[in-house]
């Protein structure tokens, strides 16, 4: 069980995101273990996710005002 707020004071929806993450894990056949895992179920290395995250953040930064231009 994960206790998560439905909506934060700032308007984020963490419960929605956690539920989506659980759905992805279940689709991959994982019902236990780390949420961010390798194909063998072992804990994924954050460095492996870094490039993907940075690419997505750059796209958001270029298309919205959610991430200030002064942040890199």
PDB file of N, CA, C and O in Angstrom:
ATOM      1  N   UNK A   1       0.842  -1.165   0.000  1.00  0.00           N
ATOM      2  CA  UNK A   1       0.000   0.000   0.000  1.00  0.00           C
ATOM      3  C   UNK A   1       0.896   1.240   0.000  1.00  0.00           C
ATOM      4  O   UNK A   1       1.915   1.297   0.687  1.00  0.00           O
ATOM      5  N   UNK A   2       0.484   2.220  -0.788  1.00  0.00           N
ATOM      6  CA  UNK A   2       1.195   3.485  -0.846  1.00  0.00           C
ATOM      7  C   UNK A   2       0.204   4.579  -0.474  1.00  0.00           C
ATOM      8  O   UNK A   2      -0.859   4.698  -1.082  1.00  0.00           O
ATOM      9  N   UNK A   3       0.560   5.381   0.531  1.00  0.00           N
ATOM     10  CA  UNK A   3      -0.297   6.486   0.932  1.00  0.00           C
ATOM     11  C   UNK A   3       0.185   7.730   0.185  1.00  0.00           C
ATOM     12  O   UNK A   3       1.316   8.180   0.365  1.00  0.00           O
ATOM     13  N   UNK A   4      -0.703   8.280  -0.664  1.00  0.00           N
ATOM     14  CA  UNK A   4      -0.349   9.431  -1.485  1.00  0.00           C
ATOM     15  C   UNK A   4      -1.536  10.388  -1.511  1.00  0.00           C
ATOM     16  O   UNK A   4      -2.689   9.965  -1.591  1.00  0.00           O
ATOM     17  N   UNK A   5      -1.236  11.676  -1.443  1.00  0.00           N
ATOM     18  CA  UNK A   5      -2.300  12.680  -1.553  1.00  0.00           C
ATOM     19  C   UNK A   5      -2.906  12.629  -2.950  1.00  0.00           C
ATOM     20  O   UNK A   5      -2.198  12.399  -3.930  1.00  0.00           O
ATOM     21  N   UNK A   6      -4.215  12.844  -3.039  1.00  0.00           N
ATOM     22  CA  UNK A   6      -4.858  12.927  -4.349  1.00  0.00           C
ATOM     23  C   UNK A   6      -4.339  14.129  -5.113  1.00  0.00           C
ATOM     24  O   UNK A   6      -3.916  14.012  -6.263  1.00  0.00           O
ATOM     25  N   UNK A   7      -4.373  15.283  -4.469  1.00  0.00           N
ATOM     26  CA  UNK A   7      -3.905  16.530  -5.067  1.00  0.00           C
ATOM     27  C   UNK A   7      -3.145  17.301  -3.999  1.00  0.00           C
ATOM     28  O   UNK A   7      -3.596  17.400  -2.858  1.00  0.00           O
ATOM     29  N   UNK A   8      -1.986  17.849  -4.370  1.00  0.00           N
ATOM     30  CA  UNK A   8      -1.207  18.642  -3.430  1.00  0.00           C
ATOM     31  C   UNK A   8      -1.711  20.080  -3.399  1.00  0.00           C
ATOM     32  O   UNK A   8      -2.523  20.477  -4.234  1.00  0.00           O
ATOM     33  N   UNK A   9      -1.235  20.845  -2.452  1.00  0.00           N
ATOM     34  CA  UNK A   9      -1.625  22.257  -2.367  1.00  0.00           C
ATOM     35  C   UNK A   9      -1.238  23.023  -3.623  1.00  0.00           C
ATOM     36  O   UNK A   9      -1.902  23.990  -3.996  1.00  0.00           O
ATOM     37  N   UNK A  10      -0.179  22.597  -4.264  1.00  0.00           N
ATOM     38  CA  UNK A  10       0.276  23.289  -5.480  1.00  0.00           C
ATOM     39  C   UNK A  10      -0.456  22.799  -6.731  1.00  0.00           C
ATOM     40  O   UNK A  10      -0.205  23.293  -7.830  1.00  0.00           O
ATOM     41  N   UNK A  11      -1.365  21.824  -6.565  1.00  0.00           N
ATOM     42  CA  UNK A  11      -2.171  21.364  -7.683  1.00  0.00           C
ATOM     43  C   UNK A  11      -1.635  20.137  -8.403  1.00  0.00           C
ATOM     44  O   UNK A  11      -2.214  19.713  -9.404  1.00  0.00           O
ATOM     45  N   UNK A  12      -0.542  19.556  -7.918  1.00  0.00           N
ATOM     46  CA  UNK A  12      -0.025  18.324  -8.523  1.00  0.00           C
ATOM     47  C   UNK A  12      -0.943  17.162  -8.170  1.00  0.00           C
ATOM     48  O   UNK A  12      -1.622  17.184  -7.143  1.00  0.00           O
ATOM     49  N   UNK A  13      -0.957  16.155  -9.023  1.00  0.00           N
ATOM     50  CA  UNK A  13      -1.805  14.972  -8.819  1.00  0.00           C
ATOM     51  C   UNK A  13      -0.953  13.716  -8.631  1.00  0.00           C
ATOM     52  O   UNK A  13      -0.918  12.860  -9.516  1.00  0.00           O
ATOM     53  N   UNK A  14      -0.270  13.593  -7.495  1.00  0.00           N
ATOM     54  CA  UNK A  14       0.629  12.447  -7.327  1.00  0.00           C
ATOM     55  C   UNK A  14      -0.065  11.091  -7.369  1.00  0.00           C
ATOM     56  O   UNK A  14       0.511  10.126  -7.873  1.00  0.00           O
ATOM     57  N   UNK A  15      -1.273  10.997  -6.858  1.00  0.00           N
ATOM     58  CA  UNK A  15      -1.964   9.700  -6.869  1.00  0.00           C
ATOM     59  C   UNK A  15      -2.154   9.210  -8.306  1.00  0.00           C
ATOM     60  O   UNK A  15      -1.946   8.030  -8.587  1.00  0.00           O
ATOM     61  N   UNK A  16      -2.546  10.100  -9.214  1.00  0.00           N
ATOM     62  CA  UNK A  16      -2.748   9.737 -10.613  1.00  0.00           C
ATOM     63  C   UNK A  16      -1.460   9.164 -11.194  1.00  0.00           C
ATOM     64  O   UNK A  16      -1.481   8.136 -11.871  1.00  0.00           O
ATOM     65  N   UNK A  17      -0.333   9.835 -10.926  1.00  0.00           N
ATOM     66  CA  UNK A  17       0.950   9.372 -11.465  1.00  0.00           C
ATOM     67  C   UNK A  17       1.366   8.031 -10.856  1.00  0.00           C
ATOM     68  O   UNK A  17       1.880   7.165 -11.563  1.00  0.00           O
ATOM     69  N   UNK A  18       1.148   7.857  -9.562  1.00  0.00           N
ATOM     70  CA  UNK A  18       1.498   6.585  -8.917  1.00  0.00           C
ATOM     71  C   UNK A  18       0.644   5.459  -9.499  1.00  0.00           C
ATOM     72  O   UNK A  18       1.146   4.361  -9.739  1.00  0.00           O
ATOM     73  N   UNK A  19      -0.636   5.727  -9.724  1.00  0.00           N
ATOM     74  CA  UNK A  19      -1.504   4.703 -10.313  1.00  0.00           C
ATOM     75  C   UNK A  19      -1.051   4.339 -11.724  1.00  0.00           C
ATOM     76  O   UNK A  19      -1.097   3.168 -12.099  1.00  0.00           O
ATOM     77  N   UNK A  20      -0.618   5.314 -12.505  1.00  0.00           N
ATOM     78  CA  UNK A  20      -0.107   5.032 -13.855  1.00  0.00           C
ATOM     79  C   UNK A  20       1.163   4.187 -13.771  1.00  0.00           C
ATOM     80  O   UNK A  20       1.342   3.251 -14.551  1.00  0.00           O
ATOM     81  N   UNK A  21       2.037   4.514 -12.831  1.00  0.00           N
ATOM     82  CA  UNK A  21       3.265   3.742 -12.655  1.00  0.00           C
ATOM     83  C   UNK A  21       2.957   2.300 -12.275  1.00  0.00           C
ATOM     84  O   UNK A  21       3.601   1.377 -12.775  1.00  0.00           O
ATOM     85  N   UNK A  22       1.983   2.098 -11.402  1.00  0.00           N
ATOM     86  CA  UNK A  22       1.576   0.745 -11.013  1.00  0.00           C
ATOM     87  C   UNK A  22       1.041  -0.008 -12.233  1.00  0.00           C
ATOM     88  O   UNK A  22       1.334  -1.191 -12.406  1.00  0.00           O
ATOM     89  N   UNK A  23       0.263   0.665 -13.073  1.00  0.00           N
ATOM     90  CA  UNK A  23      -0.267   0.022 -14.279  1.00  0.00           C
ATOM     91  C   UNK A  23       0.859  -0.423 -15.210  1.00  0.00           C
ATOM     92  O   UNK A  23       0.806  -1.519 -15.769  1.00  0.00           O
ATOM     93  N   UNK A  24       1.870   0.413 -15.377  1.00  0.00           N
ATOM     94  CA  UNK A  24       3.006   0.057 -16.231  1.00  0.00           C
ATOM     95  C   UNK A  24       3.715  -1.164 -15.661  1.00  0.00           C
ATOM     96  O   UNK A  24       4.030  -2.100 -16.396  1.00  0.00           O
ATOM     97  N   UNK A  25       3.964  -1.158 -14.363  1.00  0.00           N
ATOM     98  CA  UNK A  25       4.636  -2.301 -13.731  1.00  0.00           C
ATOM     99  C   UNK A  25       3.825  -3.578 -13.919  1.00  0.00           C
ATOM    100  O   UNK A  25       4.386  -4.630 -14.225  1.00  0.00           O
ATOM    101  N   UNK A  26       2.515  -3.494 -13.740  1.00  0.00           N
ATOM    102  CA  UNK A  26       1.673  -4.673 -13.911  1.00  0.00           C
ATOM    103  C   UNK A  26       1.675  -5.156 -15.357  1.00  0.00           C
ATOM    104  O   UNK A  26       1.687  -6.360 -15.612  1.00  0.00           O
ATOM    105  N   UNK A  27       1.665  -4.217 -16.304  1.00  0.00           N
ATOM    106  CA  UNK A  27       1.725  -4.599 -17.722  1.00  0.00           C
ATOM    107  C   UNK A  27       3.021  -5.335 -18.027  1.00  0.00           C
ATOM    108  O   UNK A  27       3.055  -6.220 -18.883  1.00  0.00           O
ATOM    109  N   UNK A  28       4.089  -4.965 -17.321  1.00  0.00           N
ATOM    110  CA  UNK A  28       5.381  -5.622 -17.500  1.00  0.00           C
ATOM    111  C   UNK A  28       5.476  -6.914 -16.694  1.00  0.00           C
ATOM    112  O   UNK A  28       6.514  -7.575 -16.700  1.00  0.00           O
ATOM    113  N   UNK A  29       4.401  -7.275 -16.004  1.00  0.00           N
ATOM    114  CA  UNK A  29       4.384  -8.522 -15.244  1.00  0.00           C
ATOM    115  C   UNK A  29       5.034  -8.417 -13.878  1.00  0.00           C
ATOM    116  O   UNK A  29       5.370  -9.436 -13.274  1.00  0.00           O
ATOM    117  N   UNK A  30       5.217  -7.204 -13.381  1.00  0.00           N
ATOM    118  CA  UNK A  30       5.840  -7.011 -12.066  1.00  0.00           C
ATOM    119  C   UNK A  30       4.791  -6.547 -11.075  1.00  0.00           C
ATOM    120  O   UNK A  30       4.135  -5.526 -11.279  1.00  0.00           O
ATOM    121  N   UNK A  31       4.639  -7.302 -10.005  1.00  0.00           N
ATOM    122  CA  UNK A  31       3.672  -6.951  -8.963  1.00  0.00           C
ATOM    123  C   UNK A  31       4.367  -6.646  -7.647  1.00  0.00           C
ATOM    124  O   UNK A  31       3.713  -6.295  -6.664  1.00  0.00           O
ATOM    125  N   UNK A  32       5.677  -6.776  -7.621  1.00  0.00           N
ATOM    126  CA  UNK A  32       6.450  -6.439  -6.420  1.00  0.00           C
ATOM    127  C   UNK A  32       7.837  -6.020  -6.855  1.00  0.00           C
ATOM    128  O   UNK A  32       8.231  -6.214  -8.005  1.00  0.00           O
ATOM    129  N   UNK A  33       8.572  -5.442  -5.920  1.00  0.00           N
ATOM    130  CA  UNK A  33       9.920  -4.978  -6.236  1.00  0.00           C
ATOM    131  C   UNK A  33       9.928  -3.498  -6.572  1.00  0.00           C
ATOM    132  O   UNK A  33       8.916  -2.814  -6.419  1.00  0.00           O
ATOM    133  N   UNK A  34      11.069  -3.006  -7.029  1.00  0.00           N
ATOM    134  CA  UNK A  34      11.196  -1.569  -7.298  1.00  0.00           C
ATOM    135  C   UNK A  34      10.318  -1.119  -8.466  1.00  0.00           C
ATOM    136  O   UNK A  34      10.096  -1.866  -9.419  1.00  0.00           O
ATOM    137  N   UNK A  35       9.832   0.102  -8.373  1.00  0.00           N
ATOM    138  CA  UNK A  35       8.991   0.654  -9.442  1.00  0.00           C
ATOM    139  C   UNK A  35       9.815   0.899 -10.702  1.00  0.00           C
ATOM    140  O   UNK A  35       9.344   0.648 -11.812  1.00  0.00           O
ATOM    141  N   UNK A  36      11.025   1.379 -10.537  1.00  0.00           N
ATOM    142  CA  UNK A  36      11.903   1.626 -11.668  1.00  0.00           C
ATOM    143  C   UNK A  36      12.939   0.504 -11.697  1.00  0.00           C
ATOM    144  O   UNK A  36      13.916   0.511 -10.949  1.00  0.00           O
ATOM    145  N   UNK A  37      12.694  -0.456 -12.582  1.00  0.00           N
ATOM    146  CA  UNK A  37      13.494  -1.681 -12.569  1.00  0.00           C
ATOM    147  C   UNK A  37      13.994  -2.037 -13.961  1.00  0.00           C
ATOM    148  O   UNK A  37      13.450  -1.598 -14.975  1.00  0.00           O
ATOM    149  N   UNK A  38      15.038  -2.840 -13.977  1.00  0.00           N
ATOM    150  CA  UNK A  38      15.544  -3.412 -15.221  1.00  0.00           C
ATOM    151  C   UNK A  38      14.567  -4.506 -15.676  1.00  0.00           C
ATOM    152  O   UNK A  38      13.634  -4.844 -14.948  1.00  0.00           O
ATOM    153  N   UNK A  39      14.775  -5.043 -16.847  1.00  0.00           N
ATOM    154  CA  UNK A  39      13.876  -6.085 -17.361  1.00  0.00           C
ATOM    155  C   UNK A  39      13.886  -7.333 -16.473  1.00  0.00           C
ATOM    156  O   UNK A  39      12.917  -8.092 -16.455  1.00  0.00           O
ATOM    157  N   UNK A  40      14.985  -7.543 -15.736  1.00  0.00           N
ATOM    158  CA  UNK A  40      15.055  -8.711 -14.846  1.00  0.00           C
ATOM    159  C   UNK A  40      14.453  -8.440 -13.471  1.00  0.00           C
ATOM    160  O   UNK A  40      14.487  -9.309 -12.599  1.00  0.00           O
ATOM    161  N   UNK A  41      13.898  -7.230 -13.268  1.00  0.00           N
ATOM    162  CA  UNK A  41      13.262  -6.887 -12.004  1.00  0.00           C
ATOM    163  C   UNK A  41      14.174  -6.250 -10.983  1.00  0.00           C
ATOM    164  O   UNK A  41      13.705  -5.808  -9.933  1.00  0.00           O
ATOM    165  N   UNK A  42      15.466  -6.189 -11.259  1.00  0.00           N
ATOM    166  CA  UNK A  42      16.397  -5.546 -10.322  1.00  0.00           C
ATOM    167  C   UNK A  42      16.272  -4.032 -10.418  1.00  0.00           C
ATOM    168  O   UNK A  42      15.877  -3.487 -11.449  1.00  0.00           O
ATOM    169  N   UNK A  43      16.616  -3.370  -9.328  1.00  0.00           N
ATOM    170  CA  UNK A  43      16.543  -1.914  -9.246  1.00  0.00           C
ATOM    171  C   UNK A  43      17.284  -1.265 -10.405  1.00  0.00           C
ATOM    172  O   UNK A  43      18.443  -1.580 -10.671  1.00  0.00           O
ATOM    173  N   UNK A  44      16.597  -0.348 -11.096  1.00  0.00           N
ATOM    174  CA  UNK A  44      17.211   0.368 -12.200  1.00  0.00           C
ATOM    175  C   UNK A  44      18.192   1.411 -11.694  1.00  0.00           C
ATOM    176  O   UNK A  44      18.026   1.946 -10.598  1.00  0.00           O
ATOM    177  N   UNK A  45      19.205   1.697 -12.485  1.00  0.00           N
ATOM    178  CA  UNK A  45      20.213   2.699 -12.148  1.00  0.00           C
ATOM    179  C   UNK A  45      19.693   4.069 -12.571  1.00  0.00           C
ATOM    180  O   UNK A  45      19.286   4.249 -13.719  1.00  0.00           O
ATOM    181  N   UNK A  46      19.701   5.023 -11.667  1.00  0.00           N
ATOM    182  CA  UNK A  46      19.181   6.355 -11.981  1.00  0.00           C
ATOM    183  C   UNK A  46      19.915   6.984 -13.164  1.00  0.00           C
ATOM    184  O   UNK A  46      19.327   7.771 -13.906  1.00  0.00           O
ATOM    185  N   UNK A  47      21.175   6.650 -13.345  1.00  0.00           N
ATOM    186  CA  UNK A  47      21.930   7.180 -14.481  1.00  0.00           C
ATOM    187  C   UNK A  47      21.298   6.755 -15.799  1.00  0.00           C
ATOM    188  O   UNK A  47      21.346   7.498 -16.779  1.00  0.00           O
ATOM    189  N   UNK A  48      20.706   5.569 -15.828  1.00  0.00           N
ATOM    190  CA  UNK A  48      20.039   5.083 -17.035  1.00  0.00           C
ATOM    191  C   UNK A  48      18.821   5.935 -17.395  1.00  0.00           C
ATOM    192  O   UNK A  48      18.469   6.051 -18.568  1.00  0.00           O
ATOM    193  N   UNK A  49      18.186   6.523 -16.398  1.00  0.00           N
ATOM    194  CA  UNK A  49      16.997   7.331 -16.624  1.00  0.00           C
ATOM    195  C   UNK A  49      17.327   8.805 -16.841  1.00  0.00           C
ATOM    196  O   UNK A  49      16.485   9.563 -17.324  1.00  0.00           O
ATOM    197  N   UNK A  50      18.528   9.210 -16.493  1.00  0.00           N
ATOM    198  CA  UNK A  50      18.903  10.620 -16.527  1.00  0.00           C
ATOM    199  C   UNK A  50      18.757  11.241 -17.916  1.00  0.00           C
ATOM    200  O   UNK A  50      18.156  12.307 -18.047  1.00  0.00           O
ATOM    201  N   UNK A  51      19.286  10.607 -18.937  1.00  0.00           N
ATOM    202  CA  UNK A  51      19.233  11.173 -20.287  1.00  0.00           C
ATOM    203  C   UNK A  51      17.797  11.314 -20.768  1.00  0.00           C
ATOM    204  O   UNK A  51      17.442  12.323 -21.378  1.00  0.00           O
ATOM    205  N   UNK A  52      16.975  10.316 -20.499  1.00  0.00           N
ATOM    206  CA  UNK A  52      15.566  10.373 -20.900  1.00  0.00           C
ATOM    207  C   UNK A  52      14.853  11.507 -20.172  1.00  0.00           C
ATOM    208  O   UNK A  52      14.084  12.250 -20.782  1.00  0.00           O
ATOM    209  N   UNK A  53      15.102  11.644 -18.883  1.00  0.00           N
ATOM    210  CA  UNK A  53      14.478  12.708 -18.104  1.00  0.00           C
ATOM    211  C   UNK A  53      14.911  14.077 -18.609  1.00  0.00           C
ATOM    212  O   UNK A  53      14.080  14.967 -18.788  1.00  0.00           O
ATOM    213  N   UNK A  54      16.213  14.250 -18.840  1.00  0.00           N
ATOM    214  CA  UNK A  54      16.717  15.547 -19.306  1.00  0.00           C
ATOM    215  C   UNK A  54      16.127  15.916 -20.668  1.00  0.00           C
ATOM    216  O   UNK A  54      15.806  17.081 -20.907  1.00  0.00           O
ATOM    217  N   UNK A  55      15.984  14.957 -21.540  1.00  0.00           N
ATOM    218  CA  UNK A  55      15.404  15.197 -22.865  1.00  0.00           C
ATOM    219  C   UNK A  55      13.953  15.653 -22.733  1.00  0.00           C
ATOM    220  O   UNK A  55      13.533  16.608 -23.387  1.00  0.00           O
ATOM    221  N   UNK A  56      13.197  14.970 -21.888  1.00  0.00           N
ATOM    222  CA  UNK A  56      11.797  15.346 -21.667  1.00  0.00           C
ATOM    223  C   UNK A  56      11.706  16.732 -21.023  1.00  0.00           C
ATOM    224  O   UNK A  56      10.850  17.534 -21.395  1.00  0.00           O
ATOM    225  N   UNK A  57      12.574  17.009 -20.072  1.00  0.00           N
ATOM    226  CA  UNK A  57      12.564  18.316 -19.407  1.00  0.00           C
ATOM    227  C   UNK A  57      12.896  19.436 -20.395  1.00  0.00           C
ATOM    228  O   UNK A  57      12.290  20.506 -20.342  1.00  0.00           O
ATOM    229  N   UNK A  58      13.848  19.198 -21.291  1.00  0.00           N
ATOM    230  CA  UNK A  58      14.191  20.205 -22.303  1.00  0.00           C
ATOM    231  C   UNK A  58      13.002  20.486 -23.214  1.00  0.00           C
ATOM    232  O   UNK A  58      12.747  21.636 -23.574  1.00  0.00           O
ATOM    233  N   UNK A  59      12.279  19.439 -23.584  1.00  0.00           N
ATOM    234  CA  UNK A  59      11.107  19.605 -24.438  1.00  0.00           C
ATOM    235  C   UNK A  59      10.033  20.429 -23.723  1.00  0.00           C
ATOM    236  O   UNK A  59       9.440  21.334 -24.310  1.00  0.00           O
ATOM    237  N   UNK A  60       9.792  20.108 -22.458  1.00  0.00           N
ATOM    238  CA  UNK A  60       8.814  20.865 -21.675  1.00  0.00           C
ATOM    239  C   UNK A  60       9.266  22.318 -21.556  1.00  0.00           C
ATOM    240  O   UNK A  60       8.460  23.238 -21.696  1.00  0.00           O
ATOM    241  N   UNK A  61      10.550  22.519 -21.299  1.00  0.00           N
ATOM    242  CA  UNK A  61      11.085  23.866 -21.144  1.00  0.00           C
ATOM    243  C   UNK A  61      10.937  24.681 -22.432  1.00  0.00           C
ATOM    244  O   UNK A  61      10.667  25.881 -22.376  1.00  0.00           O
ATOM    245  N   UNK A  62      11.111  24.047 -23.575  1.00  0.00           N
ATOM    246  CA  UNK A  62      11.033  24.771 -24.843  1.00  0.00           C
ATOM    247  C   UNK A  62       9.596  25.047 -25.280  1.00  0.00           C
ATOM    248  O   UNK A  62       9.357  25.956 -26.074  1.00  0.00           O
ATOM    249  N   UNK A  63       8.639  24.272 -24.771  1.00  0.00           N
ATOM    250  CA  UNK A  63       7.257  24.401 -25.229  1.00  0.00           C
ATOM    251  C   UNK A  63       6.311  25.037 -24.216  1.00  0.00           C
ATOM    252  O   UNK A  63       5.173  25.365 -24.552  1.00  0.00           O
ATOM    253  N   UNK A  64       6.771  25.212 -22.982  1.00  0.00           N
ATOM    254  CA  UNK A  64       5.911  25.774 -21.937  1.00  0.00           C
ATOM    255  C   UNK A  64       6.723  26.736 -21.081  1.00  0.00           C
ATOM    256  O   UNK A  64       7.913  26.946 -21.317  1.00  0.00           O
ATOM    257  N   UNK A  65       6.071  27.309 -20.098  1.00  0.00           N
ATOM    258  CA  UNK A  65       6.778  28.146 -19.121  1.00  0.00           C
ATOM    259  C   UNK A  65       6.868  27.449 -17.763  1.00  0.00           C
ATOM    260  O   UNK A  65       7.087  28.102 -16.743  1.00  0.00           O
ATOM    261  N   UNK A  66       6.702  26.136 -17.748  1.00  0.00           N
ATOM    262  CA  UNK A  66       6.742  25.370 -16.509  1.00  0.00           C
ATOM    263  C   UNK A  66       8.142  25.278 -15.912  1.00  0.00           C
ATOM    264  O   UNK A  66       8.296  25.179 -14.695  1.00  0.00           O
ATOM    265  N   UNK A  67       9.162  25.310 -16.766  1.00  0.00           N
ATOM    266  CA  UNK A  67      10.556  25.249 -16.312  1.00  0.00           C
ATOM    267  C   UNK A  67      11.237  26.513 -16.810  1.00  0.00           C
ATOM    268  O   UNK A  67      11.334  26.728 -18.018  1.00  0.00           O
ATOM    269  N   UNK A  68      11.705  27.342 -15.904  1.00  0.00           N
ATOM    270  CA  UNK A  68      12.320  28.611 -16.284  1.00  0.00           C
ATOM    271  C   UNK A  68      13.541  28.440 -17.183  1.00  0.00           C
ATOM    272  O   UNK A  68      14.261  27.445 -17.097  1.00  0.00           O
ATOM    273  N   UNK A  69      13.755  29.420 -18.038  1.00  0.00           N
ATOM    274  CA  UNK A  69      14.899  29.383 -18.975  1.00  0.00           C
ATOM    275  C   UNK A  69      16.230  29.444 -18.218  1.00  0.00           C
ATOM    276  O   UNK A  69      17.257  29.021 -18.748  1.00  0.00           O
ATOM    277  N   UNK A  70      16.224  29.959 -16.995  1.00  0.00           N
ATOM    278  CA  UNK A  70      17.455  30.065 -16.216  1.00  0.00           C
ATOM    279  C   UNK A  70      17.884  28.735 -15.597  1.00  0.00           C
ATOM    280  O   UNK A  70      18.955  28.644 -14.997  1.00  0.00           O
ATOM    281  N   UNK A  71      17.049  27.704 -15.743  1.00  0.00           N
ATOM    282  CA  UNK A  71      17.392  26.378 -15.215  1.00  0.00           C
ATOM    283  C   UNK A  71      17.913  25.503 -16.348  1.00  0.00           C
ATOM    284  O   UNK A  71      17.397  25.540 -17.466  1.00  0.00           O
ATOM    285  N   UNK A  72      18.930  24.724 -16.048  1.00  0.00           N
ATOM    286  CA  UNK A  72      19.444  23.798 -17.074  1.00  0.00           C
ATOM    287  C   UNK A  72      19.499  22.391 -16.577  1.00  0.00           C
ATOM    288  O   UNK A  72      19.905  21.492 -17.312  1.00  0.00           O
TER     289      UNK A  72
END
